[in-house]
Amino acid sequence: MRNRIQIVMTAVLMVLLLFSSCEKMVVDDEKLPTTESDANLILKVRVTGSRADAALWKTLNFVVYQDGSKIKTVTQTQEDTDFGAVAMTLAPGTYQVMVLGHSSASNPVLSDPQNVKFTNDNGFSDTFVAYQSILVEEKAKTCEMEMNRVSAMVRFRTLDAKPAAVKRARFYYVGGSGAVNAVTGYGVDKSKQVVFVDFPDEMTGKPLQIDLYTFVRSEDDATLNLTINMLDASGNLLSYPGMVEGARELKNVPIKRNQITEYSGYFFSANSDPSGEEDPDVPDDPIDPTGESETSFVLVVNPEWGNLATYNY
């Protein structure tokens, strides 16, 4: 009787081992990208232009959506050997694919391509976006998607030197957006953006240049109100000519997508500079997403800013 029980238990154990050996381990394909040999969708980023060797972004987010839901995300940094190329295996069907290039400290919220949200903690940077509807089939397809700059820049410059007491600057600006709609290339909502800039000791005695980024919500309502504070090593406000309670304001600063708006002047001293004139506008065509893809896509990244508008404060 005992031998019969042992035989039954042994048989049951062998069956369990057989079934467990046939199970497939589920692996997160975001951490282990599919190789090109067995992928049916390959996305590649290519840079052209006079600054093709320059780093336009530190991070690339490849995001795939279907029926309003995010189904796959692959994030790359410059340290990755395959930076700019991703291979995926997807079930046949139509997908919306977004590629986001940025240099923020961490990734934005990517759950909705129409509300890609950066935060003050993440920081804001020059940002490029590609968005396309793609028909995926069983046969492998390589897509090179067109990247477009969606950010606007305000460049703050001082014509005088930074005093030794100034260790940090705070820039608070309202009017643009910290979130971008990847479908349209415009900002989503009116944001309160805050950027802190720390100055190393070697910057003492030198003029400052700080680049601030935002997303334009529309071409009809494209101005910022910018407040600037200078702080000492203890975080105390410092006051210089033209400031009110330790703050200097620049109102109605014009912004435009793919344009640098540069403000320069004497910030730490009482010197003055005559007003400058804005450069002629350069056309800024919005992103124009198309319908279902063909077998390939042409990617052209133009890293040159479209226009530079200069002003004096």
TORZA-676195 format. One record per residue: x, y, z of N, C-alpha, C, CB in turn. Coordinates in pm, whole numbers, plus 32768, in hexadecimal, padded with zeros to 4 digits. Glycine has a CB too. Layout:
N
XYZXYZXYZXYZ/...
end
This chain:
313
80547F8780008000800080008057807D80007FA18001807A/80BF80798053811880EE8059815F81047FD4817F80DE80CA/818980977F9581CE80A57F14817180E07EAC8203801C7EE3/80EE80B77EB1808E80EB7E50807A81827E63800780A27E5E/807481B17EDF806682407EFA80E0828D7EC7805282597F91/815882547EDD81D382957EAF81D582A17E17824E82487EDF/81A482387DD381A2823A7D40814282A67D0E817881B07D08/80CB82B37D4C806A831A7D2480A383A57D3B7FE7830A7D71/80E083BD7DAE811A84417DCC818984637D6A814F84447E5C/81DA84007D47824684187CE7820E843F7C5F829F839C7CD9/81A383FC7C368165841B7BB5812C84A77BB380F783B67B95/80E884CD7C2080B085557C29811E85BD7C22806185677CAB/818D85A67C6881FE86047C67823886127BDB826B85D57CC9/824485A57B93827B85AB7B0A822185FB7AAF828E851F7AD1/819D85EC7ABF813E863A7A6D814C86CE7A8A80AD860C7A85/815686F37B0A8165877F7B2E81E587B97AF5816487907BC5/8251876F7AFC82D0879F7AC582C787B07A2E8342873E7AE7/827E875479EC826F875F795B822687DE7934822486E77924/81B787FE797B816B8877795C81BB88F4797A80E8887979AA/820288F479EA824E896D7A0D82BE898679AC828589627A9A/82F9891B79748365892D791483338964789183AC88AB78FC/82B0895178758277898477F9824A8A1578038203892D77CF/82428A4E787C82168AD8788B82828B37785A81F28AF6791D/82588BAA781E82B48C1077EE82BF8C7F785582858C487766/833A8CA7787283508D1378D1832B8D98789283E38D157901/82DE8DE978D882B58E6C78A683238ECF78C5822F8E9978E5/83558F13786083C38F72787083948FFC784584408F46781D/83B890607891839590EA786E83E5911377F483B1914B78E6/839F9120778183E8913F7705841991CE7701838F9124768D/83F192227763842892A9776884B692A6779C83D1930477C1/84D9924277EB85609237782085B991E477C6855E91FC78AC/857B9187777B85C691337720858F9146769485C1909F774B/85BB91AF764B858391CB75C785969157756685C49249758D/85359147750F853C90E074A985A79103744384B490CD7465/85F0909F7413865390B873AD860F90CD732786B8904473A5/8657910C72CA861C912B724885F990AC71FA867A918171F7/863C903D721786268FC471C9859B8F8B71DC868D8F5C71EE/855E8F9F725384D98F68726A84728FD2728B84DE8F0372D9/848D90517268842E90BF727F83DF90DB72018479913E72AD/836791127213831A913B719D830791D37197829290F7719D/8340921C71F8834192AE71F283C692E0722882C992EB7243/840E932671D28490935E71F8848993F471E78504932171A2/84A4943D725384A194CF725285309503725C8449950772C7/85509561720585D79599720685D19631720186299562718F/862B9670724A86379702724C86B8972772068633973B72DE/86AD978271AA872197AE715D87269846715D871C977770CB/879D987E717187AD990F717787F9993E70FD87F6993B71F9/87C699A670BC880B99E3704C881E9A77706687BD99CC6FC8/886B9AB8701388809B487023890C9B677052881A9B817085/89279BE7706589AE9C15708589DA9BEC711189B69CAA7078/89789BC77168899B9B9E71EF897C9B0A720489509BF37255/89939ABB719C89729A2D71A389C299E5720E898999EB711E/8A389A1A72308A8B99D772958A6F9A0B73218B1E99EA7274/8A139A67732F89F59AA073B3898B9A4F73F989C89B3273A6/898D9A51747D89299A0A74CC88B19A6574DF896399DD7556/88459A47749A87CD9A9874A4877A9A72751D877A9A8C7426/878899F9754C873D99C975BF878F9960760886B3998F7594/87779955768987BB98EF76DB8767987176E787DB99267766/86E3987F76D48687980E76E78627980476728639981D7769/860B978A764A85A5976E75E5853C9711762185E5972F7565/84BF97387615844F96E4763F840596B575C383EE973076A0/8402963175AD83B395F57542833595BD75838405958574F4/82C095F0755C824495C9759E81DF959D7533820B963D75F4/819E952A754C813B94F474EF80B394F675358161946374C1/804F952C74EE7FC6953575227F6894EB74C37F9A95C97533/7EFA94BB74FD7E90948074AB7E0B949274F37EAD93E9748F/7DAA94C474AA7D2394DB74E17D29953075607CDF94557500/7D809595755F7D8895F275CF7DD895C376467D01961275FD/7E15954C763E7E62951876AF7EF4950676887E27949276DF/7F4B951F76E87FDB950876D37FF7947576E78031955F7735/803294357683804993A5768B80DD93817690800993607617/813593DC766B81C493BC766D8215943C767681EC936C75EE/827E943876C882D994A976D68368947776DB82B894FC7755/83BE94B3768C844D949776928495951C76A4847F944C7610/84E49526770B852F95A1772885C495877715851295D377B7/860595E176CD869495D676B486DA965576E186B195BB7620/87589646770A87AE96B87728882996B176CF87D696BB77BE/8878971B76D088ED97207679895296B37696892F97A67685/894C967A770E89AA961077318989958C76EE89AE95FE77C7/890F957E76BB88E79500767B892A94F275F3884D94F9766C/895D947975D889A3946375598945946C74E189E693DB755A/88C4944D74F5886394537488881194D2748C880793DA748D/8849953D74C4880195BB74D487CC95EC744E885B96267514/874895FB7445870A962B73CA86CD95BF7374876E9674737B/86D3954273A1869794D473548655947373B48703948B72FD/85D9944A7392858C93EE73E685479388738C8523943B743C/854D930973B58507929E736E849A926673C88569922E7341/84229254739183AF922573DF836691B77395834F929973FE/8321916573E182C5910373A98239912573D882ED907273D1/81E2914473798158916B739780F891147348814092017378/808290FE737F801B90B873347FF0911072BE7FA19096738F/7FCF90D6724C7FA3912671DA7F2E918271FF7F7A90CC7165/7F3491FD71D07ECE925E71EF7F0292EB71DC7E9B924B727D/7EAE934D71F77ED393D971EA7EF6941172737E60942B71AA/7F689452727B7F9A948A72F77FBE951C72E38013943B732B/7FC0956673517FF395EF7351807995ED73997F8D96537395/80DF961F735681679619738C819A96A673A281C595CC732C/81D196BE7418820D973E7438829F9728745C81C2978574AC/82F5977E7427838097817450839A980C748983E2976073D9/83CC9810750383E3988E754A84779899756B838C989775CC/84B599057540854199207561854B999775BD8593993774E1/858D99867631859799F27692861499E076E8851999F876EC/86309A41773C86A49A3B7796867D9A5B782587119A9D7767/86019A43784985D39A5D78D1861199F7793085399A5878D8/860C9A1879B2864B99C37A168608993A7A1F86479A067A9D/858699337A04853E98B57A0484D098BB799A850298967A91/8491984A798284309842791683AD9888793C841597B178F1/836998C178DA82E598FC78F3827B988F790082BF995E7883/820098B8791C818F985B791C816E983A788A811398997967/816E97B978698161978E77DE80DF974377C281D5973777B8/808397407821800B96EF78127FAE972177A47FC096EB7894/7FB497A177837F5C97DC771F7FAF982F76BE7EED98337763/7FB4980B763D8005985775DF7FD598E675CB800798117559/7F5B990375F27F27998B75E67F3F99DE76657E94998875C6/7F8399A376C67FA399EB7741802499B2777D7F2D99E277A7/809299C77735811599997763814A9A0377C48179998276EB/814799E3784481599A4978AA81E09A4178F080EB9A3D7910/822D9AAE78E482A69AC1793282829B1079B183159B0B78DE/82D39B047A1882B89B4B7A9483309BA17ABA82979AE97B06/831B9BFA7B1B83899C4D7B4A83F99BF87B8583579CB07BB3/83D69B877BC2843C9B2F7BF9848C9AEB7B8B83FC9AC57C53/844A9AC77B1D84909A8A7AAC84ED9AED7A68842C9A547A47/84C19B6A7A6085089BCE7A1284D59BCF7983859E9BB37A14/84F49C39793984C59C4B78B1853E9C59785584679CC778A5/85329C2777DB85A49C25778085749C3776F185F39BA2778D/85D39C45769785B39C43760985749BBB75EB86329C5D75B0/85039BBA75A584B59B407594848E9B2C750384389B4475EC/849D9AB174D584759A8A744E840E9A1A745784F19A5D73FA/83B19A1773F8834699B373F9832F997E736C82C499EF7432/831898FC736482E298BE72EB826698707313834C986172A5/81FD987C72C68181983472E3814698047261811C988E7330/81239784725C80F4974C71DD809B96D471F7816B97257183/803496C471A57FE3964C71A6802395E771477F4F966B717C/8038956E717980839509712E803294897125810B94EE7170/8029945370AE7FEA93D270978055936670A07FA093CE700D/804D9312710780AF92A8711F8078922570E780D0929A71B6/80CB91E0709C80A7915E7064810990F5709580A491646FC8/80F59079706E81509010709981DA9022705B81198F877073/81DE90576FE2825D90706FA082A390E76FE2824890896F09/832590DC6FF3837391437037836F91C66FEA840491157048/836792347034836192B96FFA83C09314704782D092F06FFD/840F93636FFD846993C5703A84319450702484F893B87000/8421949C709083E895237087844C958970B98365952C70D8/846695EC706784B8965F708E845996D67096852F96797029/843D9701710F83D497657125841197F1712D8385974671A5/83C2985270FD83F298DC70F783E4991E718083A4992D708D/8453994F71B5845699927237844C9A29722384D6996D7286/83F79A6A727283E49AFA726A83FB9B3872F383589B1C7235/843D9BAA72F5844C9BF3737383C69C2F739A84B99C617367/839D9C1A7416831E9C4F744683319CB574B682C59BDE7476/83AC9CCF74DA83C79D2C754983E29DB87515843E9CFB759C/83CC9E17756E83F39EA37558845A9EC675C583769F04755D/84B99F1A75A285229F3E760185229FD3761E85AA9F1275CD/85349FF4769D8552A07D76C585DFA07D76FC84EAA0B4772F/8637A0C876BE86C4A0CF76E986D9A15177378725A0C8766E/86FFA14377B38719A1B5780B87B0A1CB781286DDA19E7899/87DBA24577EE886AA26677EF8880A2E7783D88A0A275775F/88EDA2EA78888917A36678CA8991A39D78818936A34E7962/8992A41F78718A06A46078338A6FA486789A89D9A4DC77E6/8A4BA47A79188AACA49479828ACBA41279CA8A76A4FE79E6/8B33A4177A1F8B66A39E7A5E8B17A3787ADB8BF8A3AF7A81/8B12A2F87AF68ACFA2C67B6E8B22A2E47BEA8AB4A22F7B62/8AE8A3247C4E8B30A33D7CCB8B4BA2BB7D178AE0A39C7D24/8BAEA2BD7D6D8BD4A2467DB98B64A2197E168C52A2627E09/8B12A2777E468AA8A2547EA68A39A2007E678A6DA2D27EE1/8A29A2087DE489BDA1C07DA089E7A12E7D8D899AA2027D17/899DA0D57DCF89BBA0477DC5894F9FF87D7C89CFA00E7E4F/88D9A0357D71886A9FED7D358806A0507CF888249F947D9C/87C2A0267C8E8759A0787C5086D8A0277C4B8782A0A77BC2/8669A06E7C5B85E5A0307C508599A0747BE18597A0387CD7/8565A0267B838516A05A7B14848AA01F7B1F8559A0377A8A/842AA0767B2C839DA04D7B368354A08B7AC0835DA07A7BC0/8315A0367A6D82D3A06E79F8824CA02B79E0832CA05E797C/81EEA07E79B28164A055799B813BA082790F8105A0917A06/80EFA02E78CB80BEA051784680D29FE177E28101A0CD7814/813D9F9577F481529F2077A181199EA677E481E89F0D7783/81489E3177BA81169DB477F3818A9D56781080B19D717794/817C9D08787B81DD9CA1789A81B79C1A785E81ED9C93792F/81479C16781681179B9B77D781039BB4774280929B687818/811E9B4E76F181119B5E766080B59AF37628819C9B57761C/80679B1975C580139ABD757980669A8B75037F8D9B017549/808B9A0C750580E299D7749D809D99D174168113994C74C3/801899D374147FCE99CD73977FD49A53734E7F3B99A473B2/7FC69AC073997FC49B46735C80499B8F73687F589B9A739B/809B9B6A73C981199BAF73E0810C9C2D743381579BD1735E/80979C46746E80819CBE74BF80719C99755280069D0B748D/80829CFE75A880719CEC76377FE09CCE765980A09D667681/7FCC9C9176CF7F479C6276F67EFE9CC8774C7F519BDE7740/7F3C9CF277B87EF99D4D78147F5B9DB678477EBB9D01788B/7F269E1D78857F799E8978B87FBD9E5C79397F249F0878D0/80409E5D793B808B9E2679AB80D99E9279F480EA9DB9797C/80F59E747A73814F9EC67AC381D49E7C7ACA81159EE37B53/82349EAA7A7C82B49E657A72831D9EAA7AC882E29E5E79DF/836C9E587B0D83D59E8C7B6484579E437B4383AF9E797BFB/84C19E917B3085459E597B1485AB9E9A7B70856C9E6D7A7D/85F99E487BB586689E797C0786EB9E5B7BC086669E387C95/87469EBB7BC487C99EAA7B8688339ECA7BEF87D99F057B08/888C9E6A7C0888FA9E7E7C6789779EA77C1A89169DFC7CB9/89C59F037C568A3C9F377C148AB99F087C5D8A389FD17C0E/8B149EC67C188B939EA07C578BEA9F1C7C6C8BDD9E387C00/8C4F9F0E7CBF8CA69F807CE08CE99FBC7C658D109F557D44/8D069F687C028D4C9F9B7B8B8CF59FF87B378D7C9F287B37/8C739FFF7B528C1DA05C7B0A8C23A0E97B428B90A02A7B0C/8C60A0FC7BB48C6BA1827BEE8CBEA1DC7B938CAAA17C7C7C/8C8DA2547B7B8CD3A2B27B248CB7A29F7A918D65A2A87B3C/8C5AA2467A708C3AA22C79E48BA6A24A79CA8C5AA19979BE/8B82A27179508AF4A28479308AACA1FF792E8AE4A2CC78A8/8A29A204793E89D7A18B7944898BA17578C28976A19279BA/8975A0F878A3891AA0D2783688CDA05778648968A0B677B0/8849A064787087F39FF6789E87859FE1783987B8A0147929/87719F65780F870A9F4277AE86939F0377F687429EE17742/861D9F3A77DE85A19F0B781A85469ED477AC855B9F7C7869/85019E6777CA84AF9E257764841E9E1C779084E69D987747/83C69E22772D83379E11774582F79DE176C482F59E967776/82759DC276CB82299D9B765481BF9E05763A81E79D0F7666/81B99E3575C081589E9B759980CE9E5B758D81819EDF7513/806A9E9875CE7FE39E5F75CC7F9A9E7F754A7F939E927642/7FB49EF275117F7C9F18748E7FCB9F90745C7EE29F397498/7FC89FA473DB8011A01573A37FCBA09973C18020A005730B/7F4BA09473E57F01A10E74037F15A13D74927E6EA0F773EA/7F43A0E574EA7F56A10875767FDDA0D475A27EE4A0CE75D0/8046A117757780CDA0E375878127A14B75CA8107A0B974FF/8110A16376498166A1BD7697817BA18177218128A24C76A1/81EBA1A7775D820CA17E77E58219A1F9783E828DA12A77E8/81F9A1E778BD821FA24679258289A203797981A3A273797C/8300A23E797B8374A20079B983A1A2517A3283E7A1F47954/83B3A20D7AA383E5A24B7B1E846BA20D7B408380A23A7B93/84CEA2627B5C8557A2357B748583A25F7C0085B8A26C7B09/85B8A2007C4B85F1A21B7CCF8681A1EA7CD2859EA1D77D3E/86D5A2337D1A875DA2087D34876CA1ED7DCA87C5A2737D04/87AEA17E7DEB87B9A1557E77884BA13F7E9E8769A0D67E8F/8866A1517F2188ECA1387F5288F8A0A77F7F890FA1987FC7/8969A0847FBE89839FFA7FE4891F9FC6804A8A0F9FED801B/88E0A01F8097887E9FF780FB87EF9FFB80C88889A04F8174/87DDA01D80498758A02380108712A0A7802387059FB98048/8759A10C8051871FA19180668718A1DD7FE2876FA1E080CD/86ADA22B7FD1869EA27D7F598704A2ED7F588610A2B57F4F/873EA3047EE38799A3737ECF8753A3DC7E7A881DA3437E8C/8776A45A7E8F8734A4C67E468799A5137DF486EBA5247EA7/8774A5317D7987C8A57D7D1D8770A5E57CD8880EA51F7CB4/87ADA6487C95875FA6B37C5686F2A67B7BFA87BAA70F7C06/867BA6B77C03860CA68C7BB085B6A6217BF0863FA65A7B2E/85E1A5EF7C658593A5897CAA8531A5C67D0C85F0A5297CF3/84C3A5807D228461A5A57D888454A52F7DE683D7A5CB7D48/847AA5447E648476A4DB7EC984C1A45E7E9A83E6A4B77EEB/8536A4737E64858CA4047E3C8561A3BD7DBD8591A3A27EA9/8509A3F97D6E84D9A3B87CF384DCA41B7C7F844AA3817D06/84FAA3E67C0C84F1A4347B918494A3EC7B32857EA44A7B50/8438A4367AF883D2A3F97AA283E4A4247A108345A4207AD3/83D3A3C279B983CDA3DB792A8343A3AE78FD8440A38F78DB/82F0A40C78D28265A3EC78B08252A3E478198207A45578EB/81F2A38F77F481CBA37E77678243A35A770F818AA3FD7732/8292A2FD773F8304A2CD76F082CEA277767D8369A27B7749/82E5A29C760182AFA24E759182F7A1C9758382B9A29E750E/82ABA160756D82E5A0DB755782A8A09E74DA82CEA08075D2/82F3A047749D82C4A0047425830A9F7D741A82DCA05A73A5/82C09F1B73F182FC9E9673E1836F9E9A737D82929E3073B5/83DB9E5573A084529E4F734B84939ED9733C842E9E1772C2/84829F2E73A084BF9FB2739E85039FCF74238457A01E737E/8576A012741B85BAA04474928595A0D774A38655A0317487/855CA0F875158545A183753A85B1A1A8759E84B4A19A7575/860AA1FE7577867DA22075CB8669A2A9760B86FFA21F7578/8673A2AD768E866FA32A76D986F8A34177168600A3287747/8732A3B676FF87B5A3D5773787B5A464776D8824A3C476CC/880BA47E77CC8815A5037806886DA5017881878CA538782A/8877A57678C188C6A584793C886BA56379B18902A614794A/8888A4F679F38831A4C57A5D8863A4EB7AE88824A4307A53/88E6A4E97AFB891FA4FE7B80894EA58E7B978993A4A07B95/894AA5E07B30897AA6697B3B8912A6C97B038A00A67B7AF2/892CA74A7B0F88CCA7B17AE588E0A7DA7A5588D6A82A7B3F/893BA7997A0C894FA7BB797F88D2A79C792F89C8A76F7945/88C3A7DC78BE884EA7C4786A887AA7A977DC87EEA83D786F/881FA7707791883DA74D770687C2A76D76B28865A6B776F8/87D3A7AB763E875EA7CC75ED8713A75175BE8789A81E7574/8694A76375A3863FA6F375798669A6BF74F185ACA71D7576/865EA63D74E3867CA5FE746385FDA5E5741686C8A57C7477/860DA5B0739E859BA59273498593A4FD732F85A3A5E072C5/851AA4CE73238505A440730A852AA420727A8473A4187327/8566A3A872688586A37A71E28507A352719985E9A30471E8/8508A35171138492A32770C88469A29970EC84ABA3317032/83E7A27F70E883B6A1FA710A83DFA19570A0831DA1FC7119/83F3A11C70CF840CA0AB70768395A04F70818491A0617098/835CA01D701282E69FC7701C82FF9F50707782BC9F966F92/829A9F2D70C382A29EBE7122822D9E62710B82A59EF271B6/823E9E0270B381D09DAA708F81B49D48710081EE9D5F700D/81349D34712381159CD4718C812B9C45715E80859CE571BB/81359BEB71C0813E9B5F719E80BD9B34715881589B08721D/80CC9AEB70ED80589AC170A080589A29709880599B007011/802199E570FF801F995370FE7FC7991F708D7FED991D7183/7FF398B3704E7FA798796FE17F5E97FE7012800398566F6B/7F1F97B96FB77ED297426FDB7F2996C76FE47E63972B6F77/7EF396576FB67F3C95DA6FBF7FBD95E26F6F7EE695666F90/8022959A6FA180A695A66F6880B395586EE6810D95766FCB/811A957E6E9C8146952C6E2C81AE94CB6E63818095856DB7/81FE94926E0A825E942F6E3982D5946E6E7D828D93DA6DC5/82EC94EF6E69835C95316EAB833A95C46EBC83E1951E6E5B/838996056F14837396936F2E83F896DB6F25833196AA6FB8/83F397586EFB846C97A96EF1847A97FA6F6F846898046E74/84ED97F26FB08509983F7028856998AE7006854197E67098/8545992A7023859D999D7013859799EE7093857699F46F96/860599F470DC860D9A477153865C9AC3712F864E99FA71CA/861E9B36713986629BB4712086879BF071A7860A9C1670CB/87059BE171D0872B9C11725587409CA6725E87A79BCE7280/87349CED71EF87479D7D71F186C79DC2721D87739DB07168/86D59E20727986609E6F72A286339EC4722E86819EC7731E/85AF9ED0721D85789F1571AA858E9FAB71AB84E99EFA71A1/85989FE77222859EA079722785D9A0A572AC8512A0B77213/8618A11872AA864BA15673258615A1E3732C86E8A1567328/85C4A1FC7392858DA28273AA85D5A2BC742384F2A27D73C2/8612A33074128662A36D747D861EA3E874B486EFA3917449/8623A3F6753A85EBA469757F864CA49175EE855DA44875B9/863AA50B761F8688A53B7691862AA55E770486DEA5B67669/8655A541777D8605A56577F08646A5DA783A85F3A4EC784E/
end
